[in-house]
Amino acid sequence: MTSAAPTDLPWGEVWGQDEALAQLQSAASDPAHLAHAWLITGPAGSGRSTLAAAFAAALIAEPGDEAAMRQVLAGTHPDLTALRTEGVIISIKDARALVERSYFSPSLGRYRVMVMEDADRMVERTSNVLLKALEEPPERTVWILCAPSEADLLPTIRSRVRTLRLREPDIADVARLIAARTGVDEALAEQSARLAQRHIGMAVRLATDAEARARRDETLRAVLAVRGVGTAVETAARIVQLATDDAKALTAERDESEREALLRTLGIAPGAAVPPAVRGQLNALEDDQKRRATRSLRDGIDRVLTDLESMFRDALMLQFGQSADLINRELADDIAALAAAWTPRRTLTVLDQISATRTNLEGNAAPALALESMLITVASGRTP
């Protein structure tokens, strides 16, 4: 598999998506191949955001203008507007602000580019705000939306964009990338790529963070040990705590640096009291950080559900006599014992309940209660 060389701006960070790369390079260099709106889809960790940023840089900067390309890739070019939500959903206010900016002519570059990551986090009202901008876009504005799949967006949105589907890389390919990027040995790189199920960002984290690996292992072993309602409740609480700790590990340092930067901008010395006149700005920052923490926690629990799916999928594979492609090889003996004790029907019931739990959490169900219900199914083989 080939990919752009690391020094090739703006495509150097794009990896393992040669077909998509060729299509976007053609569109950026030839207006005849350029659509006014694009939807880049692919599984988490497939490189949607990286590819969107590279495409934006190629559209905005003149060929060979590396300074402008680096500015776009850094997110500071005036002709780039990128919406990266850190909340549970994209607010209608943020969508309206994005649409308003889309009607400005480019100030320095060839195009004005509007990037919306996590476009799947729009509710219907927010999607309708975006719809008009996609129906009647200015001549030199290009939209780039990113989402896991086309099905995550309304049909009216899908009909107005050109969809580019990214491929899912092989575990061996991800392992080679992880080893090259982090310097870890081949065995750890392979394990991280496999346990992350090809999610590049998660694989990097598992390869470089022993505590993250330990939390994942503890969670799976705790679920394997669930035997009744009592242990289901205890394990659900433990999973929420582990996900909370994981979220804090990801956000705490950033939260503090943001707070320090804001206070420095406001001219407030470290440790000094915050004057009432600027308290509102600090409160607004704290509100944004709370929303980010909520999303980080939900993403963490969703990752736990993905890990559990992989474990029970392994059990089902063993029940049908397939042992070559297990994800959780480190737990092979425990999973084999579970596969022997359960029927395939019971394993499928648990997998269905994990999917239902994800849906319930997306509907704002209390995480602990949703997980308790799921784990009672694990313990009993029956949906509560």
C-alpha positions in Angstrom: 0.0 0.0 0.0 1.4 3.4 -0.9 0.7 6.8 0.5 2.0 10.3 0.2 5.5 11.0 1.5 5.5 12.8 4.9 7.0 15.9 3.3 4.4 16.2 0.5 2.2 19.2 1.5 -0.7 19.2 2.0 -1.2 15.4 1.7 1.7 14.1 3.8 -0.4 13.1 6.8 -3.0 11.2 4.7 -2.3 7.5 5.0 -3.8 4.4 3.5 -6.5 6.1 1.4 -5.0 6.1 -2.0 -8.2 6.1 -4.0 -9.8 8.9 -2.0 -6.5 10.8 -2.2 -6.3 10.6 -6.0 -9.9 11.8 -6.3 -9.5 14.8 -4.1 -6.2 15.7 -5.7 -7.9 15.7 -9.1 -10.8 17.8 -7.7 -8.4 20.4 -6.2 -6.4 20.8 -9.4 -9.2 20.7 -11.9 -12.5 22.7 -11.4 -14.3 20.3 -13.7 -13.9 17.6 -11.1 -14.8 19.8 -8.1 -18.2 19.5 -6.4 -19.4 22.4 -4.2 -20.1 20.0 -1.3 -18.4 16.8 -0.2 -19.2 14.2 2.4 -16.2 12.1 3.6 -17.4 8.9 5.4 -15.5 6.2 7.1 -15.2 4.4 10.4 -13.8 6.1 13.4 -10.1 6.4 13.1 -10.0 6.1 9.3 -8.6 9.6 8.8 -11.7 11.6 7.8 -10.5 14.8 9.5 -7.0 14.5 8.3 -8.2 14.1 4.7 -10.6 17.0 5.0 -7.8 19.3 6.3 -5.5 18.3 3.4 -8.2 18.8 0.8 -9.0 22.2 2.3 -5.3 23.2 2.1 -5.1 22.1 -1.5 -8.2 24.1 -2.4 -7.3 27.3 -0.6 -3.6 27.6 -1.3 -2.1 28.1 -4.7 0.0 25.1 -5.9 3.4 25.3 -4.3 2.4 27.8 -1.7 3.6 25.8 1.3 3.2 28.7 3.8 -0.5 29.0 3.0 -0.9 25.2 3.1 0.7 25.1 6.6 -1.6 27.9 7.7 -4.7 25.9 6.6 -3.4 22.7 8.2 -2.9 24.6 11.4 -6.5 25.9 11.2 -5.5 29.6 11.1 -6.1 30.6 7.5 -8.8 33.2 7.1 -10.5 31.3 4.3 -10.9 28.2 6.3 -13.8 27.8 8.8 -13.9 24.5 10.6 -16.5 23.4 13.1 -15.3 20.7 15.5 -18.0 20.2 18.1 -16.9 19.1 21.5 -20.5 18.8 22.8 -22.9 16.0 22.4 -24.6 17.6 19.4 -23.8 20.5 17.0 -25.9 23.4 18.1 -28.1 25.3 15.8 -26.3 28.5 16.8 -23.0 27.1 15.6 -24.5 25.8 12.4 -26.0 29.2 11.6 -22.7 31.0 12.3 -21.0 28.5 9.9 -23.6 29.1 7.2 -23.2 32.9 7.5 -19.5 32.7 7.0 -19.9 30.5 3.9 -21.3 33.5 2.0 -18.1 35.5 2.4 -15.8 35.6 -0.6 -12.4 34.2 -0.1 -10.0 36.8 1.1 -6.6 35.4 0.2 -7.0 31.9 -1.2 -8.6 30.4 -4.2 -11.7 29.1 -2.3 -13.4 29.6 1.0 -13.7 26.2 2.6 -16.2 25.2 5.3 -15.3 22.0 7.2 -17.9 20.4 9.5 -16.5 17.5 11.4 -19.0 15.2 13.2 -21.8 16.2 10.8 -23.7 13.1 12.2 -24.2 15.1 15.4 -26.7 17.4 13.8 -30.4 17.1 14.8 -33.0 17.6 12.1 -33.5 21.3 12.9 -29.8 22.0 12.6 -29.5 20.0 9.3 -32.2 22.2 7.9 -30.1 25.3 8.6 -27.3 23.7 6.6 -29.5 22.6 3.8 -30.1 26.0 2.2 -26.4 26.7 2.1 -25.8 23.4 0.3 -28.7 24.2 -2.2 -27.4 27.6 -3.2 -23.7 27.9 -2.4 -21.6 30.8 -3.5 -19.4 30.1 -6.5 -16.1 29.9 -4.7 -17.2 28.2 -1.5 -16.7 24.5 -0.9 -18.2 22.5 1.9 -16.6 19.4 3.4 -18.7 17.3 5.8 -17.3 14.3 7.8 -19.4 11.5 9.2 -19.1 7.8 9.9 -21.6 6.9 7.1 -24.1 8.5 4.7 -27.0 7.0 6.8 -26.0 9.4 9.6 -27.3 12.4 7.7 -30.7 13.3 6.4 -31.5 12.2 2.8 -31.9 15.9 1.8 -28.3 16.5 2.9 -27.0 13.4 1.2 -28.6 14.3 -2.1 -26.6 17.6 -2.3 -23.1 16.3 -1.6 -20.6 14.1 -3.4 -19.8 11.2 -1.1 -16.3 9.9 -0.7 -16.1 6.6 1.2 -12.8 5.8 3.0 -11.6 2.2 3.3 -10.9 0.5 6.6 -7.2 -0.3 6.8 -5.8 -3.7 7.6 -4.5 -4.4 11.1 -1.1 -5.1 9.7 -1.1 -1.7 8.0 -2.2 0.1 11.1 0.5 -1.7 13.1 3.2 -0.6 10.8 2.0 3.0 11.0 1.8 2.9 14.8 5.3 1.4 15.0 6.6 4.2 12.7 4.9 7.0 14.6 5.5 5.9 18.1 8.6 3.8 18.1 7.0 1.0 20.0 8.0 -2.6 19.2 6.2 -4.6 16.5 4.4 -6.8 19.0 2.9 -3.9 21.0 2.0 -2.1 17.7 0.2 -5.2 16.5 -1.6 -5.7 19.8 -2.7 -2.0 19.9 -3.9 -2.0 16.3 -5.9 -5.2 16.9 -7.5 -4.2 20.2 -8.3 -0.7 18.7 -9.9 -2.5 15.7 -8.0 -0.4 13.2 -8.9 2.9 14.9 -5.6 4.8 14.3 -6.0 7.3 17.1 -7.1 4.7 19.6 -4.3 2.4 18.5 -1.7 5.2 19.1 -3.1 5.7 22.6 -3.1 2.0 23.5 0.5 1.8 22.2 1.7 4.7 24.2 -0.4 4.6 27.4 -0.1 1.6 29.7 -2.8 2.9 31.9 -5.3 3.0 29.0 -4.4 -0.7 28.2 -4.9 -1.6 31.8 -8.3 0.1 32.0 -9.4 -1.8 28.9 -8.3 -5.1 30.2 -9.9 -4.5 33.6 -13.2 -3.6 32.1 -13.4 -6.7 29.9 -12.3 -9.0 32.8 -14.9 -7.4 35.1 -17.7 -8.1 32.6 -16.6 -11.7 32.2 -16.9 -12.0 36.0 -20.5 -10.8 36.1 -22.7 -13.5 37.6 -25.9 -11.8 38.9 -27.7 -8.5 39.6 -25.3 -7.6 42.4 -22.2 -7.9 40.3 -23.9 -6.3 37.4 -24.7 -3.2 39.4 -21.1 -3.1 40.8 -19.5 -3.6 37.4 -21.7 -0.9 35.8 -20.6 1.6 38.4 -17.0 0.5 37.9 -17.2 1.0 34.1 -18.7 4.5 34.5 -15.8 5.3 36.9 -13.2 4.0 34.6 -14.7 5.9 31.7 -14.8 9.0 33.9 -11.1 8.6 34.8 -10.3 8.1 31.2 -12.2 11.2 30.2 -10.4 13.3 32.9 -7.1 12.0 31.7 -7.8 13.3 28.2 -9.3 16.6 29.2 -7.8 17.8 32.5 -4.5 19.1 31.2 -6.2 20.9 28.3 -8.8 22.4 30.6 -6.2 23.9 32.9 -4.1 25.3 30.0 -7.2 26.9 28.5 -8.0 28.5 31.9 -4.5 29.8 32.3 -4.4 31.2 28.8 -7.7 33.0 29.3 -6.6 34.5 32.6 -3.3 35.6 31.0 -5.2 37.2 28.1 -7.4 39.1 30.6 -4.3 40.3 32.5 -5.0 38.3 35.7 -1.9 37.0 37.5 -1.7 33.3 38.5 -3.5 32.8 41.8 -5.1 36.2 41.8 -8.8 36.7 42.4 -11.0 36.9 39.3 -12.7 40.3 39.1 -16.5 40.2 38.8 -16.3 42.0 35.5 -14.6 39.1 33.7 -16.3 36.3 35.7 -18.7 35.8 32.8 -16.0 34.9 30.4 -14.5 32.4 32.8 -17.9 30.9 33.4 -18.5 30.5 29.6 -15.2 28.7 29.3 -16.1 26.4 32.2 -19.5 25.6 30.6 -17.7 24.7 27.3 -15.4 22.5 29.2 -18.3 20.7 31.0 -19.9 20.0 27.6 -16.6 18.6 26.4 -16.3 16.5 29.5 -19.8 15.1 28.9 -19.0 14.2 25.4 -15.7 12.7 26.3 -17.4 10.5 28.9 -20.0 9.4 26.4 -17.4 8.7 23.9 -15.5 6.7 26.5 -18.5 4.6 27.4 -19.2 4.0 23.7 -15.6 2.8 23.3 -16.2 0.4 26.2 -19.3 -0.9 24.3 -17.2 -1.4 21.2 -14.6 -3.3 23.2 -17.4 -5.5 24.7 -18.8 -6.2 21.2 -15.4 -7.4 20.1 -15.2 -9.8 23.1 -18.6 -11.3 22.6 -18.0 -11.4 18.8 -14.9 -13.4 19.6 -17.0 -15.8 21.7 -19.5 -16.2 18.8 -16.7 -16.9 16.4 -15.4 -19.7 18.6 -18.9 -21.1 19.0 -19.0 -21.4 15.2 -15.5 -23.0 15.0 -13.6 -19.9 13.9 -10.5 -19.1 15.9 -8.1 -17.5 13.4 -9.1 -13.9 13.7 -9.8 -13.3 17.4 -9.5 -9.6 18.5 -8.9 -10.2 22.2 -6.3 -12.9 22.0 -4.9 -12.0 25.4 -8.3 -13.2 26.9 -8.5 -16.3 24.7 -8.8 -18.8 27.5 -11.6 -16.9 29.3 -13.5 -16.3 26.1 -13.2 -19.9 25.1 -14.7 -20.9 28.5 -17.6 -18.5 28.0 -18.1 -19.8 24.5 -18.3 -23.4 25.8 -20.7 -22.4 28.6 -23.1 -20.4 26.5 -25.2 -21.1 23.4 -24.8 -19.0 20.3 -28.3 -17.7 20.8 -27.3 -16.3 24.2 -24.2 -14.6 22.8 -26.3 -13.0 20.1 -28.8 -11.8 22.7 -26.0 -10.1 24.6 -24.7 -8.5 21.3 -28.2 -7.2 20.6 -28.4 -5.8 24.1 -25.1 -4.0 23.7 -26.4 -2.4 20.5 -29.6 -1.4 22.3 -27.5 0.1 25.1 -25.7 2.3 22.6 -29.0 3.5 21.3 -30.3 4.2 24.8 -27.2 6.2 25.6 -27.6 8.3 22.5 -31.1 9.1 23.7 -29.6 10.5 27.0 -30.3 7.4 29.2 -28.3 7.5 32.5 -25.1 5.6 31.8 -25.1 3.6 35.0 -28.7 2.4 34.5 -28.2 1.6 30.8 -25.0 -0.4 31.6 -26.8 -2.2 34.5 -29.5 -3.4 32.2 -27.0 -4.6 29.7 -25.0 -6.5 32.3 -28.1 -8.2 33.7 -28.5 -9.6 30.2 -24.9 -10.8 30.3 -25.5 -12.5 33.6 -28.9 -14.1 32.7 -28.9 -14.4 29.0 -32.3 -12.7 28.9 -33.2 -9.1 28.1 -34.6 -7.4 31.2 
